[in-house]
Amino acid sequence: MKRNLVRWIPAVLAPVLVAATAVGFSVSATAAVDLPDKSASQILQLINTNPDIAFSGRVVKKAALGLPPMNIVPDISQASIDQMAKSMPKEMMDFLPQASAQGELALALEFFAGVHTANIYVDGPNKARLQVLDLISERNFIRNGSDLWFYDASKALVRHSVIDPREEEATKKEGLAFFNANSAKLPFDATSPAAVADYFLNEAGKDTVFTVGADAKIAGRGVYQITGAPRKAGSLVASVTISVDAATGLPLAVVVKAVGETTPAFEVSFESITFGKPDASNFNFVVPAGSKVEEVPVPTRDAVEKLVAGKAPTAADEARAKSEAEKLIAQGWSAVAEIPAEMIPAQFAELPNNKLFTELTKPVAGGRIFSTTLMNIFIADDGRIFAGSVTAQRLLEAAKK
């Protein structure tokens, strides 16, 4: 069951990545534009929440997180690299990958480094496609009704899953019922966009300064820009800016800046976008000749319940989780999260054996540090992990407490 859950992840990434990309990070805002004035609250209220929206476009992602230069070729085993090193002339060693990156590790490193371009197609909640354009190949994440497809052209690999419409509908109904049963307990009127926006700004404003930026154009469309920045020093994040399409409310871009850096640390933006239903052919996937097809069962409700059987949190667990959440909220942008050793997946214990782990981390007293311009992660020798948008020194101090 666990294996199926892991293998199913790429297939369901289509709608997830589509949604994440739509929220995006901004590459550039070009050409001045004069839009009707709006407050920060009004801009938040403008953000699209209509699941039936339809559009297509091209998205560009850039990451400059200060990671060390690496020559990584995903999904080549370390054994293969070591074997090549034995037979390759010294003059060619610079072309040899420094370390292997496989599976989820390769995807994570790829996401947090360099420039990527992708085409995106959305037609309501049940049709979506993200086409990631690699250097000499492409990958596709597609949802077309109940069918989920993942296709990696470089490996001629196809993964296919089928969603049970009845289970999906039942899950939606349960979620709505839970919301309706508990909405009265919320400290704001959840049916009012203005109330939700004002409450968010009021609560987040305790740690964040919100400002409305100059109107701009992204992908040829007028956008409003709202920026959030830490109210106090201590965080590695300098600011986060969201650009919202003035006509549709769809977020077209976001840019994240790091303290002391002039170049954005992470950004994704629509380079072009067209609103309207994409051609149906964009969602119709035909398995390419010669491809290997893996049928990956979608985890059913019963299977998930069996997987977590006997692992329901106790009252003490819930109290501890609530206490930790309150501590993180109180720390604001400078929060440090701790993951106890017993909660770390067993697979993580194998990371220190990967040369890439050594390449990306540096030794410190009591463990190793993975450092970027936006976040630091301390992997302690005793198995604990500490992470936050704070300095490495702050993490080490937190680990001693």
DRENDO-1510 file (C-alpha; in Angstrom, 1 decimal, always signed):
<recs>
REC; n; res; u; v; w
REC; 1; MET; +0.0; +0.0; +0.0 .
REC; 2; LYS; +2.8; +2.4; +0.9 .
REC; 3; ARG; +4.5; +1.7; -2.4 .
REC; 4; ASN; +1.3; +2.5; -4.3 .
REC; 5; LEU; +0.9; +5.8; -2.4 .
REC; 6; VAL; +4.5; +6.8; -3.4 .
REC; 7; ARG; +4.1; +5.7; -7.0 .
REC; 8; TRP; +0.8; +7.5; -7.3 .
REC; 9; ILE; +2.2; +10.9; -6.4 .
REC; 10; PRO; +3.5; +11.9; -9.9 .
REC; 11; ALA; +0.1; +11.1; -11.4 .
REC; 12; VAL; -1.8; +13.4; -9.0 .
REC; 13; LEU; +0.8; +16.2; -9.3 .
REC; 14; ALA; -1.0; +17.6; -12.4 .
REC; 15; PRO; -3.8; +19.5; -10.6 .
REC; 16; VAL; -1.5; +20.3; -7.6 .
REC; 17; LEU; +1.3; +21.7; -9.7 .
REC; 18; VAL; -1.3; +23.6; -11.9 .
REC; 19; ALA; -2.7; +25.2; -8.8 .
REC; 20; ALA; +0.7; +26.0; -7.4 .
REC; 21; THR; +1.9; +27.4; -10.6 .
REC; 22; ALA; -1.2; +29.6; -10.9 .
REC; 23; VAL; -0.3; +31.1; -7.6 .
REC; 24; GLY; +3.2; +31.5; -9.1 .
REC; 25; PHE; +6.2; +33.8; -8.5 .
REC; 26; SER; +6.9; +36.8; -10.7 .
REC; 27; VAL; +9.7; +37.0; -13.2 .
REC; 28; SER; +9.2; +40.5; -14.4 .
REC; 29; ALA; +6.6; +43.2; -14.6 .
REC; 30; THR; +6.7; +45.2; -17.8 .
REC; 31; ALA; +5.1; +48.4; -19.0 .
REC; 32; ALA; +3.3; +50.8; -16.7 .
REC; 33; VAL; -0.5; +50.7; -16.3 .
REC; 34; ASP; -3.0; +52.7; -14.3 .
REC; 35; LEU; -5.7; +50.7; -12.6 .
REC; 36; PRO; -8.5; +51.9; -10.3 .
REC; 37; ASP; -7.0; +52.1; -6.8 .
REC; 38; LYS; -7.5; +49.2; -4.4 .
REC; 39; SER; -6.5; +48.6; -0.8 .
REC; 40; ALA; -4.7; +45.5; +0.4 .
REC; 41; SER; -7.9; +44.0; +1.5 .
REC; 42; GLN; -9.6; +44.7; -1.8 .
REC; 43; ILE; -6.8; +43.0; -3.7 .
REC; 44; LEU; -7.0; +39.9; -1.5 .
REC; 45; GLN; -10.8; +39.8; -2.1 .
REC; 46; LEU; -10.1; +40.0; -5.8 .
REC; 47; ILE; -8.1; +36.8; -5.9 .
REC; 48; ASN; -10.0; +34.2; -7.9 .
REC; 49; THR; -11.7; +31.3; -6.1 .
REC; 50; ASN; -13.8; +30.1; -9.0 .
REC; 51; PRO; -12.8; +26.4; -9.7 .
REC; 52; ASP; -14.4; +26.7; -13.2 .
REC; 53; ILE; -11.8; +29.1; -14.5 .
REC; 54; ALA; -10.2; +28.2; -17.9 .
REC; 55; PHE; -7.0; +29.4; -19.3 .
REC; 56; SER; -3.7; +28.4; -21.0 .
REC; 57; GLY; -0.2; +29.9; -21.0 .
REC; 58; ARG; +3.5; +29.6; -20.5 .
REC; 59; VAL; +5.1; +29.8; -17.1 .
REC; 60; VAL; +8.8; +30.5; -16.2 .
REC; 61; LYS; +10.4; +29.6; -12.9 .
REC; 62; LYS; +13.7; +31.0; -11.7 .
REC; 63; ALA; +15.5; +30.0; -8.5 .
REC; 64; ALA; +18.7; +31.7; -7.2 .
REC; 65; LEU; +19.0; +30.3; -3.7 .
REC; 66; GLY; +22.7; +30.4; -3.4 .
REC; 67; LEU; +23.2; +26.6; -3.8 .
REC; 68; PRO; +26.7; +25.5; -4.7 .
REC; 69; PRO; +27.3; +24.8; -8.4 .
REC; 70; MET; +26.7; +21.2; -9.2 .
REC; 71; ASN; +26.7; +19.0; -12.3 .
REC; 72; ILE; +23.7; +16.8; -11.5 .
REC; 73; VAL; +22.1; +14.3; -13.9 .
REC; 74; PRO; +18.9; +13.0; -12.3 .
REC; 75; ASP; +18.2; +9.3; -11.9 .
REC; 76; ILE; +21.7; +8.0; -12.6 .
REC; 77; SER; +22.8; +5.7; -9.8 .
REC; 78; GLN; +25.8; +6.5; -7.7 .
REC; 79; ALA; +27.3; +3.1; -8.8 .
REC; 80; SER; +27.1; +4.1; -12.4 .
REC; 81; ILE; +28.8; +7.4; -11.7 .
REC; 82; ASP; +31.6; +5.6; -9.8 .
REC; 83; GLN; +32.1; +3.2; -12.6 .
REC; 84; MET; +32.3; +6.0; -15.2 .
REC; 85; ALA; +34.9; +7.7; -13.0 .
REC; 86; LYS; +37.2; +4.7; -13.2 .
REC; 87; SER; +37.2; +4.5; -17.0 .
REC; 88; MET; +36.9; +8.2; -18.0 .
REC; 89; PRO; +40.0; +10.2; -19.0 .
REC; 90; LYS; +41.0; +12.9; -16.6 .
REC; 91; GLU; +40.4; +15.6; -19.3 .
REC; 92; MET; +36.7; +14.5; -19.3 .
REC; 93; MET; +36.1; +14.4; -15.5 .
REC; 94; ASP; +34.5; +17.9; -15.5 .
REC; 95; PHE; +31.6; +16.4; -17.5 .
REC; 96; LEU; +31.0; +13.7; -15.0 .
REC; 97; PRO; +28.0; +14.2; -12.6 .
REC; 98; GLN; +29.4; +15.0; -9.2 .
REC; 99; ALA; +26.7; +13.0; -7.5 .
REC; 100; SER; +23.5; +11.1; -8.2 .
REC; 101; ALA; +20.0; +12.5; -7.5 .
REC; 102; GLN; +17.1; +10.1; -7.7 .
REC; 103; GLY; +13.4; +10.1; -7.2 .
REC; 104; GLU; +11.9; +12.7; -4.9 .
REC; 105; LEU; +15.4; +14.1; -4.2 .
REC; 106; ALA; +16.0; +14.8; -7.9 .
REC; 107; LEU; +12.6; +16.5; -8.2 .
REC; 108; ALA; +13.3; +18.7; -5.2 .
REC; 109; LEU; +16.7; +19.8; -6.3 .
REC; 110; GLU; +15.4; +20.5; -9.8 .
REC; 111; PHE; +12.6; +22.7; -8.4 .
REC; 112; PHE; +14.9; +24.7; -6.2 .
REC; 113; ALA; +17.6; +25.3; -8.8 .
REC; 114; GLY; +17.9; +27.1; -12.1 .
REC; 115; VAL; +15.3; +28.1; -14.7 .
REC; 116; HIS; +12.4; +26.0; -15.9 .
REC; 117; THR; +9.7; +26.6; -18.5 .
REC; 118; ALA; +6.3; +25.0; -18.6 .
REC; 119; ASN; +3.1; +25.2; -20.6 .
REC; 120; ILE; -0.1; +25.1; -18.5 .
REC; 121; TYR; -3.7; +24.3; -19.6 .
REC; 122; VAL; -6.7; +24.4; -17.3 .
REC; 123; ASP; -10.4; +23.9; -18.0 .
REC; 124; GLY; -12.2; +23.8; -14.7 .
REC; 125; PRO; -11.4; +21.5; -11.8 .
REC; 126; ASN; -11.3; +18.2; -13.7 .
REC; 127; LYS; -9.1; +19.1; -16.7 .
REC; 128; ALA; -5.5; +20.3; -16.2 .
REC; 129; ARG; -2.1; +19.8; -17.9 .
REC; 130; LEU; +1.3; +20.9; -16.9 .
REC; 131; GLN; +3.9; +20.3; -19.6 .
REC; 132; VAL; +7.4; +20.8; -18.2 .
REC; 133; LEU; +9.9; +21.5; -21.0 .
REC; 134; ASP; +13.3; +20.0; -20.2 .
REC; 135; LEU; +16.5; +20.7; -22.1 .
REC; 136; ILE; +16.0; +17.9; -24.7 .
REC; 137; SER; +12.8; +16.3; -23.5 .
REC; 138; GLU; +9.5; +17.0; -21.6 .
REC; 139; ARG; +7.3; +15.7; -18.8 .
REC; 140; ASN; +3.6; +15.9; -18.7 .
REC; 141; PHE; +1.2; +15.8; -15.7 .
REC; 142; ILE; -2.4; +15.5; -16.9 .
REC; 143; ARG; -5.8; +15.2; -15.4 .
REC; 144; ASN; -8.6; +14.5; -17.9 .
REC; 145; GLY; -11.8; +13.7; -16.0 .
REC; 146; SER; -11.2; +10.6; -13.9 .
REC; 147; ASP; -7.9; +9.8; -15.7 .
REC; 148; LEU; -4.5; +10.9; -14.3 .
REC; 149; TRP; -1.5; +10.6; -16.5 .
REC; 150; PHE; +2.2; +11.2; -15.9 .
REC; 151; TYR; +4.6; +10.9; -18.9 .
REC; 152; ASP; +8.4; +11.3; -18.8 .
REC; 153; ALA; +9.5; +11.4; -22.4 .
REC; 154; SER; +13.2; +10.9; -21.5 .
REC; 155; LYS; +12.4; +7.5; -19.9 .
REC; 156; ALA; +9.5; +6.6; -22.2 .
REC; 157; LEU; +7.6; +6.0; -18.9 .
REC; 158; VAL; +3.9; +6.4; -18.5 .
REC; 159; ARG; +2.0; +6.2; -15.2 .
REC; 160; HIS; -1.8; +6.0; -15.2 .
REC; 161; SER; -4.4; +6.2; -12.5 .
REC; 162; VAL; -8.1; +6.3; -12.4 .
REC; 163; ILE; -10.1; +8.4; -9.8 .
REC; 164; ASP; -13.3; +6.9; -8.5 .
REC; 165; PRO; -15.9; +9.7; -9.1 .
REC; 166; ARG; -18.0; +8.5; -6.2 .
REC; 167; GLU; -15.2; +8.6; -3.7 .
REC; 168; GLU; -14.1; +12.0; -5.0 .
REC; 169; GLU; -17.7; +13.4; -4.6 .
REC; 170; ALA; -18.1; +11.8; -1.2 .
REC; 171; THR; -14.9; +13.4; +0.0 .
REC; 172; LYS; -16.1; +16.8; -1.3 .
REC; 173; LYS; -19.4; +16.4; +0.5 .
REC; 174; GLU; -17.7; +15.5; +3.8 .
REC; 175; GLY; -15.4; +18.5; +3.5 .
REC; 176; LEU; -18.3; +20.8; +2.9 .
REC; 177; ALA; -20.3; +19.2; +5.8 .
REC; 178; PHE; -17.4; +19.7; +8.1 .
REC; 179; PHE; -17.0; +23.3; +7.1 .
REC; 180; ASN; -20.7; +24.0; +7.6 .
REC; 181; ALA; -20.7; +22.3; +11.0 .
REC; 182; ASN; -17.8; +24.4; +12.2 .
REC; 183; SER; -18.0; +27.7; +10.3 .
REC; 184; ALA; -19.9; +29.3; +13.2 .
REC; 185; LYS; -16.8; +28.7; +15.4 .
REC; 186; LEU; -14.6; +30.8; +13.2 .
REC; 187; PRO; -13.8; +34.4; +14.4 .
REC; 188; PHE; -15.0; +35.9; +11.1 .
REC; 189; ASP; -17.8; +35.4; +8.6 .
REC; 190; ALA; -16.4; +32.8; +6.2 .
REC; 191; THR; -19.1; +33.6; +3.6 .
REC; 192; SER; -17.8; +37.2; +3.3 .
REC; 193; PRO; -14.6; +37.7; +1.2 .
REC; 194; ALA; -14.1; +41.1; +2.9 .
REC; 195; ALA; -14.4; +39.6; +6.4 .
REC; 196; VAL; -11.9; +36.8; +5.5 .
REC; 197; ALA; -9.4; +39.3; +3.9 .
REC; 198; ASP; -9.7; +41.8; +6.8 .
REC; 199; TYR; -9.2; +39.0; +9.4 .
REC; 200; PHE; -6.2; +37.7; +7.6 .
REC; 201; LEU; -4.6; +41.1; +7.3 .
REC; 202; ASN; -5.3; +41.9; +11.0 .
REC; 203; GLU; -3.8; +38.6; +12.3 .
REC; 204; ALA; -0.9; +38.5; +9.8 .
REC; 205; GLY; -0.3; +42.2; +10.4 .
REC; 206; LYS; +1.1; +41.5; +13.9 .
REC; 207; ASP; +4.2; +40.1; +12.2 .
REC; 208; THR; +3.9; +41.5; +8.7 .
REC; 209; VAL; +3.9; +44.9; +7.0 .
REC; 210; PHE; +1.6; +44.9; +4.0 .
REC; 211; THR; +2.0; +47.4; +1.2 .
REC; 212; VAL; +0.2; +47.9; -2.1 .
REC; 213; GLY; +2.8; +48.3; -4.9 .
REC; 214; ALA; +2.6; +50.2; -8.2 .
REC; 215; ASP; +0.2; +48.8; -10.9 .
REC; 216; ALA; +2.1; +46.8; -13.5 .
REC; 217; LYS; +1.7; +44.5; -16.5 .
REC; 218; ILE; +2.6; +40.8; -16.6 .
REC; 219; ALA; +2.1; +38.7; -19.6 .
REC; 220; GLY; +0.5; +41.7; -21.2 .
REC; 221; ARG; -2.2; +42.0; -18.5 .
REC; 222; GLY; -2.7; +44.7; -15.9 .
REC; 223; VAL; -2.0; +43.5; -12.3 .
REC; 224; TYR; -2.3; +44.7; -8.8 .
REC; 225; GLN; +0.7; +44.0; -6.6 .
REC; 226; ILE; +0.7; +43.4; -2.8 .
REC; 227; THR; +3.8; +42.9; -0.8 .
REC; 228; GLY; +4.3; +41.4; +2.6 .
REC; 229; ALA; +7.5; +41.9; +4.6 .
REC; 230; PRO; +8.6; +40.9; +8.1 .
REC; 231; ARG; +7.8; +43.6; +10.7 .
REC; 232; LYS; +11.0; +42.6; +12.7 .
REC; 233; ALA; +14.5; +41.6; +11.7 .
REC; 234; GLY; +15.6; +38.0; +12.1 .
REC; 235; SER; +14.2; +36.3; +9.0 .
REC; 236; LEU; +16.1; +35.5; +5.8 .
REC; 237; VAL; +13.0; +36.5; +3.8 .
REC; 238; ALA; +13.0; +40.2; +2.9 .
REC; 239; SER; +9.6; +40.3; +1.1 .
REC; 240; VAL; +7.0; +38.3; -0.8 .
REC; 241; THR; +5.1; +40.1; -3.6 .
REC; 242; ILE; +2.0; +38.7; -5.3 .
REC; 243; SER; +0.7; +40.1; -8.6 .
REC; 244; VAL; -3.0; +39.6; -9.2 .
REC; 245; ASP; -4.7; +39.9; -12.6 .
REC; 246; ALA; -7.0; +43.0; -12.4 .
REC; 247; ALA; -9.7; +41.4; -14.6 .
REC; 248; THR; -9.9; +37.8; -13.5 .
REC; 249; GLY; -8.3; +37.8; -10.1 .
REC; 250; LEU; -5.9; +35.0; -11.1 .
REC; 251; PRO; -2.5; +35.4; -9.4 .
REC; 252; LEU; -0.1; +35.7; -12.3 .
REC; 253; ALA; +3.1; +36.1; -10.4 .
REC; 254; VAL; +4.9; +36.2; -7.0 .
REC; 255; VAL; +8.5; +37.1; -6.2 .
REC; 256; VAL; +10.4; +36.2; -3.1 .
REC; 257; LYS; +13.4; +38.3; -2.1 .
REC; 258; ALA; +16.1; +37.3; +0.4 .
REC; 259; VAL; +17.7; +39.7; +2.9 .
REC; 260; GLY; +20.8; +41.3; +1.5 .
REC; 261; GLU; +20.2; +40.1; -2.1 .
REC; 262; THR; +19.2; +42.2; -5.1 .
REC; 263; THR; +18.3; +39.3; -7.4 .
REC; 264; PRO; +15.0; +37.5; -6.4 .
REC; 265; ALA; +15.7; +34.2; -4.6 .
REC; 266; PHE; +12.7; +32.5; -6.1 .
REC; 267; GLU; +10.2; +33.6; -8.8 .
REC; 268; VAL; +7.6; +32.1; -11.1 .
REC; 269; SER; +5.5; +34.1; -13.6 .
REC; 270; PHE; +3.2; +33.7; -16.5 .
REC; 271; GLU; +5.2; +34.7; -19.6 .
REC; 272; SER; +2.0; +34.5; -21.7 .
REC; 273; ILE; -1.6; +33.7; -20.8 .
REC; 274; THR; -5.0; +33.4; -22.7 .
REC; 275; PHE; -8.3; +33.1; -20.9 .
REC; 276; GLY; -10.8; +30.7; -22.4 .
REC; 277; LYS; -11.2; +27.0; -22.8 .
REC; 278; PRO; -8.0; +25.3; -24.2 .
REC; 279; ASP; -8.5; +22.9; -27.0 .
REC; 280; ALA; -9.7; +19.5; -25.7 .
REC; 281; SER; -6.7; +17.8; -27.5 .
REC; 282; ASN; -4.4; +19.3; -24.9 .
REC; 283; PHE; -5.9; +16.9; -22.3 .
REC; 284; ASN; -6.3; +13.8; -24.5 .
REC; 285; PHE; -3.3; +11.6; -23.8 .
REC; 286; VAL; -2.3; +8.8; -26.2 .
REC; 287; VAL; +0.4; +6.5; -24.9 .
REC; 288; PRO; +3.5; +6.9; -27.2 .
REC; 289; ALA; +4.6; +3.8; -29.0 .
REC; 290; GLY; +7.4; +2.0; -27.2 .
REC; 291; SER; +6.5; +3.5; -23.8 .
REC; 292; LYS; +6.3; +1.5; -20.6 .
REC; 293; VAL; +2.9; +1.9; -18.9 .
REC; 294; GLU; +2.5; +1.4; -15.2 .
REC; 295; GLU; -1.1; +1.3; -13.8 .
REC; 296; VAL; -1.0; +2.8; -10.3 .
REC; 297; PRO; -4.1; +2.3; -8.2 .
REC; 298; VAL; -5.4; +5.4; -6.5 .
REC; 299; PRO; -5.5; +4.8; -2.8 .
REC; 300; THR; -9.1; +4.2; -1.7 .
REC; 301; ARG; -10.7; +5.5; +1.5 .
REC; 302; ASP; -10.6; +2.0; +3.0 .
REC; 303; ALA; -7.0; +1.5; +2.1 .
REC; 304; VAL; -6.0; +4.8; +3.7 .
REC; 305; GLU; -8.0; +4.0; +6.8 .
REC; 306; LYS; -6.2; +0.7; +7.1 .
REC; 307; LEU; -2.9; +2.4; +6.6 .
REC; 308; VAL; -3.4; +4.7; +9.5 .
REC; 309; ALA; -5.3; +2.2; +11.6 .
REC; 310; GLY; -4.0; +2.2; +15.2 .
REC; 311; LYS; -2.1; +5.5; +14.5 .
REC; 312; ALA; -4.8; +7.9; +15.5 .
REC; 313; PRO; -3.3; +10.8; +17.6 .
REC; 314; THR; -4.0; +10.6; +21.3 .
REC; 315; ALA; -5.2; +13.6; +23.3 .
REC; 316; ALA; -1.7; +14.2; +24.4 .
REC; 317; ASP; -0.5; +14.1; +20.8 .
REC; 318; GLU; -3.1; +16.7; +19.8 .
REC; 319; ALA; -2.2; +18.9; +22.8 .
REC; 320; ARG; +1.5; +18.8; +22.0 .
REC; 321; ALA; +0.8; +19.6; +18.3 .
REC; 322; LYS; -1.4; +22.5; +19.2 .
REC; 323; SER; +1.3; +23.8; +21.6 .
REC; 324; GLU; +4.0; +23.6; +18.9 .
REC; 325; ALA; +1.8; +25.3; +16.4 .
REC; 326; GLU; +1.1; +28.2; +18.8 .
REC; 327; LYS; +4.9; +28.5; +19.4 .
REC; 328; LEU; +5.6; +28.7; +15.7 .
REC; 329; ILE; +2.9; +31.3; +15.1 .
REC; 330; ALA; +4.2; +33.4; +18.0 .
REC; 331; GLN; +7.7; +33.4; +16.4 .
REC; 332; GLY; +6.4; +34.8; +13.1 .
REC; 333; TRP; +8.7; +35.0; +10.1 .
REC; 334; SER; +11.6; +33.8; +12.4 .
REC; 335; ALA; +10.0; +30.6; +13.4 .
REC; 336; VAL; +12.1; +27.5; +13.8 .
REC; 337; ALA; +10.4; +24.1; +13.3 .
REC; 338; GLU; +11.7; +21.0; +15.0 .
REC; 339; ILE; +11.0; +17.5; +13.7 .
REC; 340; PRO; +11.7; +14.8; +16.4 .
REC; 341; ALA; +13.9; +11.9; +15.3 .
REC; 342; GLU; +11.1; +9.4; +15.7 .
REC; 343; MET; +9.0; +11.2; +13.1 .
REC; 344; ILE; +11.7; +11.2; +10.4 .
REC; 345; PRO; +11.0; +8.7; +7.6 .
REC; 346; ALA; +13.3; +5.7; +7.6 .
REC; 347; GLN; +14.4; +6.4; +4.0 .
REC; 348; PHE; +16.0; +9.7; +5.3 .
REC; 349; ALA; +18.6; +7.7; +7.2 .
REC; 350; GLU; +20.1; +6.7; +3.8 .
REC; 351; LEU; +20.8; +10.3; +2.7 .
REC; 352; PRO; +24.2; +10.7; +4.4 .
REC; 353; ASN; +25.4; +7.9; +2.2 .
REC; 354; ASN; +24.7; +9.9; -0.9 .
REC; 355; LYS; +27.6; +12.0; -2.1 .
REC; 356; LEU; +25.1; +14.8; -3.0 .
REC; 357; PHE; +24.2; +15.1; +0.6 .
REC; 358; THR; +27.8; +15.9; +1.4 .
REC; 359; GLU; +28.0; +18.3; -1.6 .
REC; 360; LEU; +25.0; +20.3; -0.5 .
REC; 361; THR; +25.6; +20.4; +3.3 .
REC; 362; LYS; +28.5; +21.5; +5.5 .
REC; 363; PRO; +29.6; +20.1; +8.8 .
REC; 364; VAL; +28.9; +22.0; +12.0 .
REC; 365; ALA; +29.0; +21.0; +15.7 .
REC; 366; GLY; +26.4; +18.2; +16.2 .
REC; 367; GLY; +25.4; +17.7; +12.6 .
REC; 368; ARG; +25.3; +19.2; +9.1 .
REC; 369; ILE; +23.6; +22.3; +7.7 .
REC; 370; PHE; +21.8; +22.7; +4.4 .
REC; 371; SER; +21.8; +26.4; +3.6 .
REC; 372; THR; +20.0; +28.6; +1.0 .
REC; 373; THR; +19.3; +32.3; +0.9 .
REC; 374; LEU; +15.8; +31.8; +2.1 .
REC; 375; MET; +16.0; +28.8; +4.5 .
REC; 376; ASN; +18.4; +26.8; +6.6 .
REC; 377; ILE; +18.0; +23.2; +7.7 .
REC; 378; PHE; +20.0; +21.6; +10.4 .
REC; 379; ILE; +20.3; +17.8; +10.4 .
REC; 380; ALA; +21.4; +16.8; +13.9 .
REC; 381; ASP; +23.6; +13.7; +14.5 .
REC; 382; ASP; +20.9; +12.5; +17.0 .
REC; 383; GLY; +18.3; +12.3; +14.1 .
REC; 384; ARG; +16.4; +15.6; +14.8 .
REC; 385; ILE; +15.8; +18.2; +12.1 .
REC; 386; PHE; +15.5; +21.9; +12.6 .
REC; 387; ALA; +14.3; +24.2; +9.8 .
REC; 388; GLY; +13.5; +27.9; +9.4 .
REC; 389; SER; +14.0; +31.1; +7.4 .
REC; 390; VAL; +16.6; +32.1; +9.9 .
REC; 391; THR; +20.4; +32.0; +10.2 .
REC; 392; ALA; +22.3; +28.8; +10.8 .
REC; 393; GLN; +23.4; +30.1; +14.2 .
REC; 394; ARG; +19.7; +30.5; +15.2 .
REC; 395; LEU; +19.0; +26.9; +14.3 .
REC; 396; LEU; +22.0; +25.6; +16.3 .
REC; 397; GLU; +20.9; +27.6; +19.3 .
REC; 398; ALA; +17.4; +26.2; +19.0 .
REC; 399; ALA; +18.8; +22.6; +18.9 .
REC; 400; LYS; +20.6; +23.2; +22.2 .
REC; 401; LYS; +17.4; +24.1; +24.1 .
</recs>
